[in-house]
Amino acid sequence: MEHNYNDLIAIFNRTFYVEYNTKLVKGDDEPIYLPADENRTFNGIYFAHGYFSSALHEIAHWLVAGRKRWGLVDFGYWYEADGRSEEQQRLFEQVEVKPQALEWILSVAAKHRFYASSDNLNGTTGDTRPFKQAVYNQVCDYAKHGLPKRAAMLHQALCEFYGTENKIDLAQFDINRI
C-alpha cells in the first residue's frame, strides 16, 4: 500500500489542530518540535523529508509529552547525536520505549511497516533485543490498559481512514519483524 504523508498531515491536523493548536508539518532534514512563538502561531511537529515513518515517530513523541513539555523545543528532551556509546545508547532506548510502542500501534492502524529504531548509525547499538522486547511489552500494556486519550483519538482516526479495526490485536505485533 502506498502511503502519502499528506493524508497523515490531514488526519492529524483535523484531529488535533483546533483543540491543541498543533500541526503536523513536512520538514526538511532533522525532525523537530517547535512550540508556538512570536513567529509561529501554532505548535509544529516537523518530520523529516516527507517520510511517513518519521511523521508517525514524531507524532508519537508528541503523544507521550505532557502539556509542560509542549512549551519546550523538542519537548526539552535530552538527545545525544548519532555516534552514541553503548551506555548512552541504553539511556536513549529507555526514553524511546513508549514513543516507539505508540508508533508501532499507529503503524499497524495505518497498514504501514514499523521498524524499531536504534537511531545510532555511527555508534554502537549493541544487542537490540532487550529494547525491542521493552517496546513490545509496552504495546502489550497499551493493549491491556488502553491508549492515552490523544493516542486513542489518532488511532481511531487512522483506523477509520485506512479501514482497520479500532483495537490493538496483539496477533498483529511480531517482535521478530521489527
N, C-alpha and C positions, 0 to 999 in steps of 0.2 A: 504494500500500500504506500502510495506517495503521501508524504506529509508536508503541508505547506505551513510555514511559520506564520503567515498572515492569518490563517484560521485560528491558530493558538493565540495570537495577539487579540483578535476579535473576541474570542471566547473569554479570555482573561479580563480584558477591558470592560466588556459587557457585565461580567460578574462582579468586578471589584472597583471600577473607577468611581462610581457615584458615592458609594459608602466609605471607601478607604482612600480616595484621591490618589490612587496608584495605577500607573500604566505600565504595560509590558512594551518594550521598545527594542527594535533591532539595532544593535550597536555595531561597533567595528571590531577592534582587536580583543581586548580583555573585557570580560563581563564585569559589571559594577552596578551597585545600587546607589542611587543618589536621591537624598531626601529633597523635598520641595525647598526652594530658597528664593531669593530676590530675582533670580534669572529663570527659574522654572517653577511654574505654579502647581506642579504635581510631583509625587514621588515616582521616580523612574527605575524600573528594573531593566537594565540594559544587558542583552545577551549577545554572545559573540557571533559575528558573521552570518546571521540568519540561520544558525544551526538549531534545529528543533530540540535536540537533546540539551543544548546549552540553555535554551529558554526554559525547559522543564526543570533543569537543575537550579537555575537562578530563582525561579518561582518557588521551588521547594525551600530555599533559604529564607525567602520572604515569609513563607507559611510557618516556619519554625520561629522566626524572630518575633519578639513581642513589641508592643507599641513604643516602649522606650527606645529600642534599637532602631525603629523606623526613622528616628530623627538623626541617625548617625550614618556617615558614608560607609558603605559596605557593612552596615549594621554594627560597626565598631568591632568586628571580629578580627582576631589575630590571624594573620596569614603569612606564612613563611613561603617565599617564592620557590619555584621548581629548583630541585637540587638539594632537597632536604636530606638530612642524615636519617638513619633508621629510627633514632629516638624522636626526632622532630616529626617523622612520618607517622609514628604511633599517636602522637598528640593530634596531628592533623586528622587522622582517621577517627579519633574519638568525637570530634565535633562534626564529622561528616555522616555519622550513622543515621541520625534522624532525617536530615535532608535527602540522603540517598535512598532511604526507605520510602519516603514520600515520592521522590522522583520515580522510583520503580513502580509504585502503585499508580501514579498518574500515567506512566508509560503504558502500563497494561490497559488502563481505561481508554487510552488513545490508540491502542494497537500499534505501539511503537517499541522497537527493541531497546532494552535497557542494558547498559554495561556499568558495573561498579567501577568507579574511577578513583585510582590512587593519586592521580594528578601530580606525578613526580617523575617525569620523563628523564630528567638529568640527574636523578638521585637514586637512592636505594629504597626500593619498596619492601624488600624482604618478603616474608610469607604473607600473602594477601588473604589466605583462607580465614583467619580469625576475623578480619574486617568484614569479609563477605558474609560470614556467619552472623556477625553482630547486626548487619543490615537486614538479613533475612529474619533474625529474631525480632527486630523492630517491626518488620512487616507483620509478623505473627501477632505481635502485641496490638498493632492497629486493627488487625482483623478481629481480635478478641474483644477489644475495648472501644473500638470505633475511632474514626479520624477526628482531629480537632475541627472546629466549626468551619474555618476558611478552607481547609483541605477538603472537607466533605463537600462544600459548595462547589469547588472546582472539579472534584472527582465526578460529581453528579453532572455538571455541565459537559465535561469531556465524554462521559458515558452516553449522554443524550446525542451529542454531535457525532460520535463515532459508532453509535449503535451497539455499545457493550452494556453488560449487566452492571447495575449500580450496587455492586457488593465486592468485597475482597475475597475472592475464591483462591485459597492457598494452592490449589492444584495448578494454578497459572504461574506460580512462582517457583522456578527451578534454580536453586543455588548453583548448580553446575553449569548454568548457561550465562552467568553474569561475570 
